[in-house]
Structures are given as C-alpha cells and as structure tokens.
Amino acid sequence: MPYTMQIVIAAIVLIVCVMFAIITCFLTRIYCSTPKRSNESLHLMEAPPPMPSNFDLDTLKIQNALARGRYGTVYLGSLNDQSVAVKIFSYQNRQ
C-alpha cells in the first residue's frame, strides 16, 4: 500500500475517533444537565407519632432475640398490643 494511502486512512480514522469522542462528551453533558424526574409512584410513609416515654413496664412483653451486636441485643417485643424492638445494652456499654 502506498505511503500516501496509509496517511489518508490514518487521518480518516483519527477524524472519526475525535468526532466520536466529541459526540460522546456532548451527549454525556446533555444527559447530566437535564433535571431528573422524581418517581411519582414513590410515596413515603409518615412515621407514627412517638409514644410517650413514660409507660408501664408490665405491659412490655419481650418475645425473642432478633440480633446480637457489639453494644447489646435487640429483641422483638410488644407494648400495648403494638410490635416494638427492644434494645438491651450489654453491661460494659452502660454508663
């Protein structure tokens, strides 16, 4: 293949690669600058109002351990017929 033909092919390949890079950058910039639509089907649940901190411990029933961790154990329990999580801190982490 003649030397001039090699130069022409190399120039065409270089131009195509540069154009591809420019188009990719342009499309990426357009995609990133368009505002994202919020997912309207996503509805956040509101948390129930907090229970008063003064309750009768006789109504608290601890049922079974859910998880054990570094700072204590989490139990499933019920308080006034409502499911609750109860964390009992281990002795070395009490203040």
N, C-alpha and C positions, 0 to 999 in steps of 0.2 A: 504494500500500500504506500503510495507516495506520501512524503512528509507533509505537504500542504493539506492533504486529505485528513491526516491524523490531527492536525491543528484545528481544522474545521469541526471535526467530530468532538474533539475535546472542548472547543468553545461552545458548541451546542449543548453538550452535557452539562457544562458549567452554568450556562444560562438557565437551563431547565431546573437545575438544583437550586440556584439562587431564587428563581421565581417560586419554586415550591416552598422554600423557607420563608419568603416574604408573605405568601398567601397563608401559610400556617400561622405565622405571627399575627397577621391581620385578623384571621378568624378566631384565634385564641383571645385576642384583645376584645373583640366584639362579644364573645361568649362570656368573658369575665366581667365586662362592664354592664351587661344587661341585668336589671334587678331580678332577683329570684322571686318567683311566685310562691306565696305561702300555701301550705297544704290546707285547704279549707275543710277537708273532711276530718282533720285532726281537731278534736275537741278536748281541752284539758279539763280534768275533773277538779273541782274545788275540794279542798280538804275539809272535813267536818270541823266544827268549832272545837277548840281544845277542851278536854274535860277538866273540871276543877281539880286542883292538886290535892285537895282535902277529901279523901274518900275513905270509906270503911274497908279496912284490910280483910275483914271477914267475908266480904263479897268477892274478893280476888281468889280465883282458883287457878293454880299453876298445873298444867296438864302434862306436857312433855318437853324435853330439851330439843331445840331446833338446831343450835350451833354452839360450838365452843371456840373461844378465841383467846387472844393474849390477855385481854382485860377482864374476861369473865364468860358467863354462859347466858345465852338467850333462850328463853322458854316461851312456849305457846301457852296462853292463859285466857281466862275470861273474866271480865269485870262487868257486873250488872248486865249479863247476857250479851256482851259485846266482846268479840275476839280482840285480844291485845297481845303485844310482845312485851315480855318482862325480861329485863337485863339485870342479872345479879353479878356485881363486880366481885372479882376474886379478892381475897383478903389482902394480898400485898399491894393492890392498887387502890385501897381505900385511904382516905385522908383523915 
